[in-house]
């Protein structure tokens, strides 16, 4: 059963009618509803195509946050073999918002880091809704150090509204942990391929997304602050989030044109949550292609190219 977003009402109405017809046919086999169902399915596809071909930035934000959108655990299960998670930062504690470990990706050993939001109340609380505390970023640093030592490519999957802003997190050095994690991304001599699979929120995202290649799913978002946060600061009115989302240039198309990301991974019609396996497979192909491009490239060059990539952002060359 789909969770429909507010702008998807035409789709939900049509799919509701299809369900009613299927139920009717199941209850009385003498009633043939196949022609009507086929006609409605065509209308569903047309309505979905129409709606999703002209999503505004706020609607894309809603799709990026969809509760049924595939999360890190789904990507890990489909893309990686022998995934061995590591826990703890060896300094304070374990943070379940950031998942990290070693795995095989299409036969090759890699290091994997990503944010996990959870998919029900219990798992969302366990993973703190994907908002990491300092120990999460220190775990990511620990992972990157080991990947660098053993010459393993790093794959990061980003999906967070932002780093956790609680008092305890600030007391334990949230800003410093994010800065150190970003610095570690810049310093390693192995390739880093990052994919924004949902929300890419502020420093919480860039701490693990400072990569040689950065990709975004078609309906994901990547921003310095959430639209609600920007509206609260700029206009002291979080209800103007839609306006903020439009002005902030947070969509994949905007960020590709600005040179912040390297490519866009198309999503199935109706968003990644409609066909998770297809979008996960496409993401795997893009990651594999990027890693192939970096094969045999010297570590010093990988590091200098990565640093230059970020130094070039925002410059009028």
N, C-alpha and C positions, 0 to 999 in steps of 0.2 A: 504493500500500500504506500503510495507516494504522499509525502508531505508537500502540499502545494503552496507556492509563494503567492502573495496577494495579486500580482500581475498575471498569474497563470489561471485566473478564473475561467476564461473561455475553454482552456484545455481541461480543467477539472470537471466542468459541466458536461463536456462531450464524453470524457472517459467514465463519468458517473452513469451516463445513459448506456454506454457499452456494457458496463457491469450489470446494470438492471436487465438488459436484454439477454446476457449470458445466464443470469440467474433464472430468468423466465424460461429459457430454453432447457435448462437443467431440470426444472420442476415439471415441465410438460414437453415430452419429446415430440409431440405432434406439431408443435410450433416451430417453424423454421425462421430463425432470425439472422441467418448467415449473411444475406444480402445487405440488410440494414446495418449489421455490425461492420461489414467491409466498407460501406459508404461512410459510416461515422469514423472509422479508422483513417480513411483518407482525409476527412475534415480535421481530425486531430493532428495529423502530420502537417497539413497546411497551416493550421492555427499556430502550431509550435514553431514552424519555420518562420512565419510572419512575426511572431513575438520575439523570438531569439535572434532574428536578423537585425533588430533595431533596439537592443537593450541599452538603456542609459547607464551611466556609471553607478548610480545607486542600486539599480536592479542587478547589475553585475556583482555588486557587493553582497546583495542578498543571496545570489547563486553561489558565490565563493564561500558563504557561511552556511550553506544548506546542510542540515544535520545528517542527511544520507549521502553526502559527498564522500568519496573514498578517502580514508585517512592513512597515516603512515603505516599502521599495521596491515592494511590491505595491500599497499605497495610492497611492503617487506615480504609478505606471504607469496605474492605472485612473481616478483622480480628476483628475489634472492634465495639462494640455497645455502644450507648450513649456517644460517644466521645465528651468531652467538652474541647475545647482548652483554654489555658491560654495565655494571651498576656502581654508583658512587663517584665522588670527585676526589677521594682520598684526603679530604680536608674537613668536610662537615657532615654531609649525608648524601643520600640518593634523591634524585629529582626525577619523577616519572614523566614530567612534561616533555623532557628531551630523551629520546631513545637513541642509543648508540651501540655499535658493535661491529664485529668483523663478519664478512659473508663472502660467498662466491656469486659474482654477477656474470652470467653467461660463461661460467667456467673459470673466470679470473678472480683472484682474491682482491677484495676492496674493503675500505672502511665506510660505514654508513652512519649518518647522523640525521635525525629528523625530529620534528615536533609531533606529538600525538595528543589530539583533543579529547578522545574518548567518544563513544557512540551511544551511551545511555547514562542515566544519572550516576550510577556507581562508578563506571569507568571515567566519566568526566571529572568527578571529584578526585579520583585516584590520580589522574593526569593533570589536575588543576586547570582544566579547560585549555590545555596547550600553552599556558603562560608559565614560563620557566622562572625559577628562582636562581640566585647566583650559582648554587651548586650544580645546576643543570648546565650552565655555560662552562663551568670549570670541568665538568665531565666531558663536554665537547672538546675543550682544550686538551685534556688528557688523551682523548681519542686521536685528535689530529697529531699530537706529538708522536704517538706510537705509529700512526700511518706514515708519518715522515721518516721515522727511524727505519721502518721496514719497507719503504718505497711503494706503499699501496695507494692507488688513486682514492680520492675521497668523494663520495656522493652524498649530497645533502638534500633533504626534502623539507621544504619550509611550509608551515601551516600554523600560524599563531596570530592572535589579535595583538600581541605585544608581550614584553617581559612583565612578570608579576610585579605590581607596584606597592605591595604590602610593606608595613613597617619593618618586619623581620628581614625581608629581602634587601631593603635599603640599608639596614644596620650591618648586614653581612657583605655589603659592597656590590650592589647590583650594577651600577654604572661601570665600576672598575672591571667586573667580570665580563661584561659585554665588550668593553674596550679591549681587554686581553684576548678574548675569543676572536674578535675582528682582526687584531694584530697577528694572532696565530694563523688565521686564514691567509694573511698577506705574506707570512714568512715561510710557510712550508714549501718544499721543493718537489711536491707531487701535484698532479692535476686535481683541481676541484671543480666538479660539475654540480650546479645547484638548480633545483626546480621549485618554483613557487606553485604548490598544488592547491592552495586554498587562499588563506589570507597571509600576506607578507607584511606584518605589522612592525614598523619602526626598527629600533635597535635590536629588539627581540628577534627580528628576522635577519638583519644584516650581519649579526654576530656569527651566523653559520652560512651566510649566503654571499660572502665576499669571494666569489669563485672566478675561475678562468672563463667559464661559460655559465650564463644564467638564463634559464628559460622560464616561461610562465605558461600555465594552462590558459586556454582562451578566455575563460570566465573567472580567472583568479584576479586578485588585486594586490598591489604592492605600494605601500605608502609610508610617509614619515610619521604619521599619526592616524588614528581611526577617523572616519568622517564625523562621528559624534564628538570625538575629542576636539577636532579642529573647529567645529561649530561652537562648542562650549567656550573655547578660548577666543575665537575671533568675534563672535556675536553674543556670547553668554546665553546661547540658546541651542541646546543639543537637537531640537526638532528640525533645525536647518541642515541636518546631516546630508540630505539629498543635494542641496546647493553646494556644500563643502566638497562632496564626492566629485561633483562635476568640475569644480575649479581646481582640484588638487592633481588632476591627471594621474589617476591611479590604475587605469585599465592597461591590459597588455598592449593594446594598439598604441596608446599614448606613450608608454614607456619604451616600446620598440622604436618609435619615431624619435624619441629623445636620446636614444643610444644607451639607455640604462640596462636593457636586457638584450640578449642576442637572438632570441627566437621565440615564437609562439607555437604551442602544441595545441592543435585543434581538438575540441571536445565533441562528443556525439551530440546529435540534435536533442535539445532539451537539457543539456548540461551533463557533467561527468557522472552525476548520481543516477542518470537514466541507464547508463551502460558502463559501469566501472571497469569491467575486464578490458574493453576496447581502449579506454583512455589510459589504463595502466600499461597495456602492451605498447601503445604509441609512445608513452613516456620512456619506457625501456629502450625502444629503438633510437630515440633522440639521444639518450644518455650514452648508449653504445657507440653511436656515430661520433659523439664529441670525444669520448675516450680514445677512439680509433685515431682521431686527428692528432691527439697528443702523444700517441705511441712513439717512443724513441726520442722524444724531445728532451734536451738536457734540463735538469732540475733548476739550474740558475736562470735559464731562459723562461721556464714556466713561471718562476717567481717574479722576474722583472716584467714579463708581459702582463701578469695579473695586476701588479702595482700600477703600471702605466695605464692599464684599462680604467682603473678607478681615478687616477689623476686626470685623465682626459675628460671625465664626465663633467658637464656644465661649462666646459671651456668653449669659447667661440673660436674654433680653429679655422 
